[in-house]
């Protein structure tokens, strides 16, 4: 796999909500608000926000009126930084022919193409930051991303 998994995707979705609201003075959102806006479960968002707080991506304030907010401007947080919290992105690709094929003699027929795709994905993750979400709706209309859920 040269993409990223569900947890990284949910983390990006959660932070996209905070990025979309970043320019609002004093904006904070609790786990329930983020979960509702991104159609995720509150416990999942709470767990993700805790991990991202420990990593320094978000700050939070407890209690009524509290919530989470980005610790840095959206332009300073790359998708790679988020994905690395949940994926081992630097690991070599698993050979589609199974363990023990690549690295023992000639590489499989997909080896170089998969390496190129992985490099492209890494570059995209490194060059793309949360600022991209500041230009999109905070909560898209129903049906906006129906194809992504399929």
HELIX and SHEET records of a PDB file:
HELIX    1   1 UNK A    6  UNK A   20  1                                  15    
HELIX    2   2 UNK A   31  UNK A   38  1                                   8    
HELIX    3   3 UNK A   42  UNK A   54  1                                  13    
HELIX    4   4 UNK A   74  UNK A   76  5                                   3    
HELIX    5   5 UNK A   79  UNK A   83  1                                   5    
HELIX    6   6 UNK A  111  UNK A  127  1                                  17    
HELIX    7   7 UNK A  130  UNK A  135  5                                   6    
HELIX    8   8 UNK A  146  UNK A  149  1                                   4    
SHEET    1   A 2 UNK A  58  UNK A  61  0                                        
SHEET    2   A 2 UNK A  67  UNK A  70 -1                                        
END                                                                             
